[in-house]
């Protein structure tokens, strides 16, 4: 029962982290839309710096999500092609689900 509580807590932490990232992206998008046409002071405009930072974060997260999607596609494709047994995996009694009785 104690192990189950640890798994549940880890799942809650993962969901909370994902929710925080989504909220940060949502509020950043609202900030960019709200201040997209502000009256700029020229150099060292704090609003322009924050808008650029938000746009940089969007680009970074978009690139990271593309890399993760490509990796997931590659692993799924490799599993389909190789039948679930990739290179570097040897067939062991556990992988073959052989019951060893003495």
C-alpha positions in Angstrom: 0.0 0.0 0.0 2.9 2.4 0.7 4.3 1.8 -2.7 1.0 2.8 -4.2 1.0 6.1 -2.4 4.5 6.9 -3.8 3.3 6.2 -7.3 0.2 8.3 -6.8 2.3 11.2 -5.4 4.6 11.0 -8.4 1.7 11.1 -10.8 0.3 14.1 -9.0 3.6 15.9 -9.2 3.9 15.2 -12.9 0.4 16.4 -13.6 1.0 19.6 -11.5 4.2 20.3 -13.4 2.5 19.8 -16.7 -0.4 22.1 -15.5 2.1 24.8 -14.5 3.8 24.7 -17.9 0.4 25.0 -19.6 -0.6 27.9 -17.4 2.7 29.7 -18.0 2.2 29.3 -21.7 -1.4 30.5 -21.5 -0.5 33.6 -19.5 2.5 34.3 -21.7 0.3 34.2 -24.7 -2.2 36.5 -23.1 0.6 38.9 -22.2 1.9 38.9 -25.8 -1.5 39.5 -27.2 -2.3 42.3 -24.7 0.9 44.2 -25.3 1.6 43.5 -28.9 0.7 47.0 -30.0 1.9 49.1 -27.0 3.5 52.5 -27.3 7.2 51.7 -27.2 9.7 54.1 -25.4 12.5 53.1 -27.8 15.6 51.5 -26.3 15.5 49.5 -23.1 11.7 49.1 -23.3 10.8 46.6 -20.5 7.6 45.5 -22.2 9.4 44.7 -25.5 12.0 42.7 -23.5 9.2 40.7 -21.8 7.4 40.1 -25.1 10.7 38.9 -26.7 11.3 36.6 -23.8 7.8 35.1 -24.1 8.3 34.6 -27.8 11.7 33.0 -27.2 10.1 30.6 -24.7 7.4 29.7 -27.2 9.9 28.9 -29.9 12.0 26.8 -27.5 9.1 24.8 -26.3 7.8 24.3 -29.8 11.2 23.0 -30.9 11.4 20.7 -27.8 8.0 19.3 -28.5 8.9 18.6 -32.2 12.1 16.7 -31.0 10.0 14.7 -28.5 7.4 13.9 -31.2 10.1 12.8 -33.6 11.7 10.6 -31.0 8.4 9.0 -30.1 7.6 8.4 -33.8 11.1 6.9 -34.3 10.7 4.5 -31.3 7.2 3.4 -32.4 8.3 2.9 -36.0 11.4 0.9 -34.8 9.2 -1.3 -32.6 6.8 -2.0 -35.5 9.6 -2.8 -37.9 11.6 -5.0 -35.5 8.6 -6.7 -34.0 9.3 -5.3 -30.5 12.8 -6.6 -30.3 15.3 -3.9 -31.1 19.1 -4.0 -31.5 21.0 -4.6 -28.3 18.2 -6.7 -26.8 19.0 -10.3 -26.3 16.3 -12.9 -25.8 16.3 -13.9 -22.2 13.9 -16.3 -20.4 12.2 -13.2 -19.0 11.7 -11.6 -22.4 10.4 -14.9 -23.8 8.3 -15.3 -20.7 9.6 -18.8 -19.9 8.7 -20.2 -16.6 11.8 -21.7 -14.9 10.8 -24.3 -12.4 13.3 -26.3 -10.3 
